[in-house]
Amino acid sequence: MRKMFGNSFSNWTLVVLSVIAAWFVDFSEAHKLSKRKASDVACVENGKYYRNPDVSKKNCFTYYFCLGGTVFEYSCSGGLMFDIKQQICNFEDQVKNCNVNAETTSPRPRLNTLEPICPPEQLACNGGQCIDKAKFCDGNDDCGDYSDEVVCGFSEDPNLAPACNRTECVIPDCFCSAGGATPPVIKDVTTIPQMVLLTFDGAVNVQNYELYQSIFSANRTNKNGCPIRGTFFVSHEYTNYQFVEKIWKDGHEIASNSITHRQPEKWWSNATKDDYIAEFEGERSILSQFANVPMSEVKGLRVPFLKPGWNAQYNMMSETGFLYDSSLVAPPSTPPLWPYTLDYRMPHKCIGYEQKCPSRSHPGIWEIVMNQHKTKSGYWCSMIDNCPEEGNVDRMYEFFQDNFKRYYESNRAPFGLYFHTIWFDTDSHVKAFQRFFDDLLAMPDVWVVTNWQLIEWMRNPTPLSQISQFKPWMCNDPNDIRKQVDPACQIPNYCHLSSAEVLGDRYMGTKNR
């Protein structure tokens, strides 16, 4: 059994504080970018930011982007410098390429030669030196010219995970299927409970806590009499940890959505394993310290902007004990896809602009893939708040119903509803959702579960005839860790932070002093 979490809490306290401090500068100052057209700067149209090619005018904090022949100028602020490789503003001591004008194409390795250059289990760098095959596409410059990190696309990685082998891959610790749409074990899909997932991304605070209370009201229960529950992917800024603690004590699942939720979006695709450890293990430490959620209870994560971090992200998960990810978006599919483990190659294409999906094997890590929804106009979307407006309550209700039927009437893959709470600011949305949701709960074979409860079912598929006694979905377990800790905080303590970097005063609610 893998360890549930990596480093000790005391070690992570310093990491967490440093990441928070870095983010306060990065997000509030570095991204107040000044932008102007720069007619006096040469165009380097490579789809990336670059420095001024004129050495006499170049500095490390100004950078440019050329679009259609027009050059736009940007500047980092707050004393930060621009990192050409990472394509972000960062602290000066972290930027090692101020002398580089533009990101260049690294030389390619010598993989396909008439005669083998290297012995078995080794591959040749561009310069001809041989290194272990396992060092290719691991995020490190082992060749000295980055040629071992160039041919690393989803179908190019020399260490590409093998295709699904159903003979070798067996539950509870491994599950795969050739196309991704096959349910585990149970062949008669009508005996599979139709699972519904409600997830919410972002901060938890006074602005949305009452909404959560209304959605998960006491009268909304599953068929075993237990209250319905959701999964909350929590990010740090603006979160009131008093409310997080209450939500967890009420039986909901808490997962990590990073500390900073930083921009630009592509940072997450290029982040290193250490970056991911700081962001996600760091937020897990914060949840433990300020919301009293045990670190072992924070089992999953979702990457901001649904920008997965290639193998670096999943290597981090293996090392720190995260058990599942829910960041990968599936292509439009009917029937929809079931979750799978990453022991074998993911069963679908890696979709999205410049997405970096895992290419290697990551044994035991579950992927709760995000199936897309189809709108009335034919548009596909994953997060509900990214779907085009349907116009009125009836059309929004029909949108939910039509998509639900794609699951219920086919392979009964888990039906995921993924939200940022801003979607509920529209009255017609609230009315359509409540109408649809109550209709679902009236169905005898529909169960609203958390992401981890879904995985528990995947590990032990249980038919409808026995599901009321399925222990992971029950709510009266005397050994439930929530019943063994102190009651939820009713009167929080507020930590006050005032600085120029956060542009004013901030207050964080927590049970702790």
Secondary structure, 3 states (H helix, E strand, C coil): CCCCCCCCHHHHHHHHHHHHHHHHHHHHHHCCCCCEECCCCCCCCCCCCECCCCHHHCCCCEEEEEECCEEEEEECCCCCEEECCCCEEECHHHCCCCCCCCCCCCCCCECCCCCCCCCCCEEECCCCCEEEHHHCCCCCCCCCCCHHHCCCCCCCCCCCCCCCCCCCCCCCCCCCCCCCCCCCCCCCHHHCCEEEEEEEEECCCHHHHHHHHHHCCCCCECCCCCECCCEEEECCCCCCHHHHHHHHHCCCEEEECCCCCCCCCCHHHHCCHHHHHHHHHHHHHHHHHHHCCCHHHCCEECCHHHCCEHHHHHHHHHHHCCCEECCCECCCCCCCCCCEEECCCCCCCCCCCCCECCCCCEEEEEECCECCEECCCCCEECEHHHCCCCCCHHHHHHHHHHHHHHHHCCCCCCEEEEECHHHHHCHHHHHHHHHHHHHHHCCCCEEEECHHHHHHHHHCCCCHHHHHHCHHHCCCCCCCHHHHCCCCCCCCEEEEEEECCCCEEEEEEECCC
